[in-house]
Amino acid sequence: MELKDVYLWLKSIRGISNKTIQKIENEVGNIKKLFDFSDKEIYHLKNINLNIKQNIVKYKSHSYLDNIKEKLHKENINYICIHDEKYPNNLKNIYDAPSILYYKGNVNIINNGLNLAMVGSRKPTRYGISCAKTISNQLSEMGINIVSGLAIGIDSYSHVGCLNGVGKTIAVLGSSVHNPLPKQNIYLSNEILENDGVLISEYGVDSYVIPSNFSNRNRIISGISEGVIVVEAAKKSGALITVEFALDQGKNVFAIPGNINSDMSKGCHKIIKEGAKLVENIEDIIDEYNINSIKDKNIGKNYANISLNEDCIKIINLIKHKGCLQIDEICDYIGMEIKYVNTILNELELYDLVIETNNKTYSLNI
């Protein structure tokens, strides 16, 4: 019997956690021996709940294990245990490391490149969407893998941005990999697999999907990554749970600033005040890693390639100089009527050069 099969067997038994497996392993040494223990020897295990011992005895059979493996085979799901060579190196030493991981796709990419996590709001603004897609794409073009949770919002746009680059994207699920949630992102999960990415989860095919799964998976998102980038988050956003895990694991934390009047910026501004590195461009991120400088690389929009009139250029330069501006402020600075300014802003939005963040406030699309 392979070592990973013992972990598969134990983790499928109700009530057995990663910590329980570690306790058993600490006591018996070679955990593969457990499958050959007598019922009496199992009941003599120390510091293990009686109900768990009873379940181990009840499900200690090759037929039970073979049934689990058959279910995984039918769904084309692979699995690795914490001692496998393919198991993510960065994940092995975190607190409560998953004893076993289920996956679909190319799991080798996790150990063969730089992984950066991107997380944020499930209800992002247009500004947040633009940041997530642009920054993930630029990082991907440098061969960096993007890790996220396949959730609606910033997670999804981070995966999408990466798919449009050359890097690979890694989706960490709070459900089984044969049942990617939310259902709206099944197409995206398939696209990740078609582009040599990977879906991973610590939950098997018979696991219940409960709310705590999605907060628990955040420790894996940060655990397999070298750093976490928060794109947009409210003050009590779930994305900040990932930040807490990242700090506990000694990972870099980055945050993209936003409009001071937007609730979706409060979380990012909070962690910037607490020490997260403020990100204006990807140079701020890659400076923390051993990556060749891209200062000479043309990042962002190339306005010279688009035919714009003088008034359009004036407004672009104004926003670039002043940052986010409301339409009334633009009118005052430029000295134009609001009707004309509104027409220009609509044109610039069509060119994807500016975005409306909220309440007729505009910023450059990075």
N, C-alpha and C positions, 0 to 999 in steps of 0.2 A: 504494500500500500504506500502510495506517495504521501509525503508530509502534507502537501496541500489538501489531500483528500481528508486527512484527519481534521484539519481546520474547517474544511467544508462541512463535514459531519457535525462537529461541535457547534459551529456558528448557526447551523440550521435548527438547533434544539432551542426551544423557547426558554428564555430566561438566562441564556448564556451570553455574557458580554465579553468584550475584549479583555477586560480586567479579570474576569473569571478564568478565561483561557490562560492568561498569564500566571494566575495563582496555581492552576493545575500544572502548568509547565514548570514552574519553580519547584513544585513538590516532586513530580515524577521524573524530571530531567528530560529524557527522550519521550515527547508526548505521543509518539507513534505507538508506544507500549500500552497506552491507555485502552486501545481497542481490544487488546488481549487480556485486560484485567478481568478478574472474576467479579461477580456482583459484590462479594464481601470486600474486596480490595477497593472498589469504587466507593462503597459506603464508609470506608475508613479514611477517605480523603479529608484533609484538614481545611478549615476555613471556607468550606463550600456549603451552601444552603442545601438542606435535606431534599427539598423539592427538585433542585437541579440534579442532585445525585440520582434521584428516582427517575428523572427524565433521561439521564445518560444511560442508565441500565435499560430503560424501556426501549430506547432507540439504538441500542448497540447491536447493529446487524448489518451485514453486507447488503442485504436486499433494500434496507432503508437508504443506505448511501447510494446504491446503484440507481434507485428511483430519483434521487436528487440530481445525479449526474445526467440521467436521461432527460429530465426536464430542461436542464441547461443546454444539452446537446440539441434538442429540438428548437430552441430559441437562438442557436448559434452564439451562445454566451461562453466566454472563456473565464478562467479564474486563476488567481495567484495568491499565495500566502506571504506573510511578512518575511519569510526566509528565502523566497525565490529571488533569483537574479534579476528578473524583470520588475520586481516590486520597486516603486519609486523610492530612490535613495533618500530624498529629502523628507520623506514621510515616516521613515522607520523610527526616528527618535523623538517624534512629537508626543505630547501627552495623549494617552488613549488612542494610539495608532491602530488603524483597522487591522485585525488579524488576517482578514481575507478581503480581496477586492475582486469584483466582477467587472468584466469589460467587454466591449465590442470595439473593433477597430485596431489601430496600430498603437499598442501600449508602449512600444519601444521609444516613441518620440519623447516620452516624459523624462527619460534618463539621458536622452541624446541631444539636449539643447537647453537654452535658457528659457525658463517658463516665468511669465509675469501674469498675475491675476488682475482682472478688471471687474469691478463690482459697482453697483449703484442702485438707484431707485427703479421700482417697477412702473412708476408713472413719471417718466422723465419729461423735461421740457424739450423743445426743439434744439435748444443750445446743448443740452446734455446728450441728445441723440447724435448731434453733429460731432461733439467731442469724442464720444465713444467710438464711432465709426472711423473718424479720421486718425485718432491716435493709435487705435488697434491696428489699422491698416499700415500706418507708418512703421510701427514696431514689427509687424509681420513682414514688411518689405525688407527688413534687416535680418530676417530669419529667426525672429523671436517668436516662441509659441505663446498664445494667449489662452489663459485658463479662466473659465467662468462657470456659472451654475445653470445655464440654459433657461433661466427665468425670463418672463416677459420684461421688457424694458431694457435697461443698460446692459444686462447680461447678453441678451439676444443681439443687440447692435454691436457689442464687442466681438462676439463670435463672427458675425457677418463681416465686419471690417477685416478681421484676420483672414477669412476665407478669400477675400479679394487680394490678398498679398501672397507671399511665398512661404510664410510660416504656417505652422499647423495649430489647430485649436483643440483644446481639451475641455470637455464638458463633464462636470462633476454633478451627479444627480442625487436627489433626495428620494428617488424611487428606484425600482429595478431598471437595469439597462434595456430590458425588453418592453418596458412601459414608461417611456420618457414623458415626464410631466413638466409643464402643462401641455395638454393635447395640441394647443395652437402651434407648438414648436416641433411637432413630429417631422414636418418637412425639413426644418433646420437641422434636426438631429441626423436625418438621412444624408443631408448635404455635408455635414461634418464627416461622416463615415466615408462618403464618396470622395472626399478630398484628403484622405489619408490621416484624418484626425481620430480621436478616440472618445468614447463615452465610458465613464467609470462610475462605480457605486459600491458602497459596502452593503447594499441590501440585495438579498436574493429574490428569486422569482416568487416565493411564497410570503415575502415580507409584507406587513401592513404598511400603508403609507399614512403616516401621522405627522402633524405639524412639526414636531421636534426633529424629524428627519432633516428638514431643510436648514435648521440652524446648526445641527450636528455636521452636516456636510461642509459647512463653512471652514471647519478646521482642516478639512482635506484640501479645499481650494487654496488656502494659504500654505498648507503644509507642503504641497508639491511645487510651490512657486518660490521664486527668489525675492519677490516683493509683491505688494498689493497696491493697486491704483484705484482710488475711489473717484469716480467720475462725477456723480451727482447724488446727493443723499440728504434727506430731511434729518432733523435733529435726532429723531428716534428711529432712524432707518435700520433695517436688518443688515444692511451692508456694513454697519459699524461693528456688528458682531464679528465679521471677518477680520476687521481691523484689530479687535481685541485678541483674536487668535494669533494674528500675525505678530503682534507685539510680544505675546507670550512665547512665540517661537523664534523671536529674534530676527524677524524679517523687516525689510525696508517698507515704509508706508508712504505713499504719495497721494496727493489730493489736488484736484483741479478746482480752482476758485470760480465763483459764479457771481451772479447779480446779488447785491446785498439785500435787495427787496424780495428775493425769491426764497420761499420755504425750502425749495430743493437744493439750496446752497448752504443751509444752516449746518448740516452735518459735516460737509467738507471744511467749512470755515472753522468749525469747532476743533477738528483734529489738526488743522494747520496751526491753530493757536497752541495746541498741545504738543507740537513737534513734528507733524507730518510734513514732508517736503512739498512745497508749492510747485505745481507743474504749469508752466506756460507753453512748453513745447517738449518734444521727446528728448531733446538734449538734456533737460533736467532729470530725466529718468535714466538714460544710458550713462550719464556721468558717474552713476553709482556702481557701474559694472565695468568689467574689462572688455569694453567694446570700442572699436576704432571711432574716433570723432567724426561727426557728420556735419560739422560747422559749414563745410563748403557744399553740402548737398542742399538742393533746392527743396525746402519743405514748405508745404502750404500752397495756397492758391497763387497762380502766376497770372496777375492781372494784365500783363503785357500781351498775353495771347488772346485776350478778349477785346473786341472793339467797343470802347466806351467813350461817351462824350465827356466834355469838360466838367459838367455838373456832377456826373456820376463819380468821376475821379475825386472831385472836391469832397463829396460825401464820404467816400471810402477813406480818404486821408484824414478827414475829421474824426470818424469813428476810430480809426487806427490810433490817432493821437489822444483822444479823450476816453476811449473805452466804450462801455455801454452808454447809449444815449436814447432818450425818449424822442419821439418825432417832433414834439414842440421845441425841444432844445436844438435839434438839427435845424429847424426852420429859423430859429433865432440866430444861430451861428452863421448859417449860410445866407440868410436874408431872402428866403424864398417863401412863397405861399405853401401852406400845408398840402393843398391839392397836388401841386407840382412835385413836392418832395415825396409824397406818398406814391406817385407814379414811378419816380426814380427808384425808390426802395423796393417796389414790386418787381421792377426790372432786375435789380441786383439780387433779389431773392431767387428769381428764375435762373440766373447765372450761378446760383449757389455761392455767392460772394458774401452776402450778409444773411443773418437769420434774426427773426423776431423772437426774443427770449420770453417776454410776457408784457402785457399792457402797453403795446406799441413801443417797446424798448428794443433797440437794435444793437447787434454786435457783429464783428467780423466773424465769418466762418473760418476757423483756423485751418 
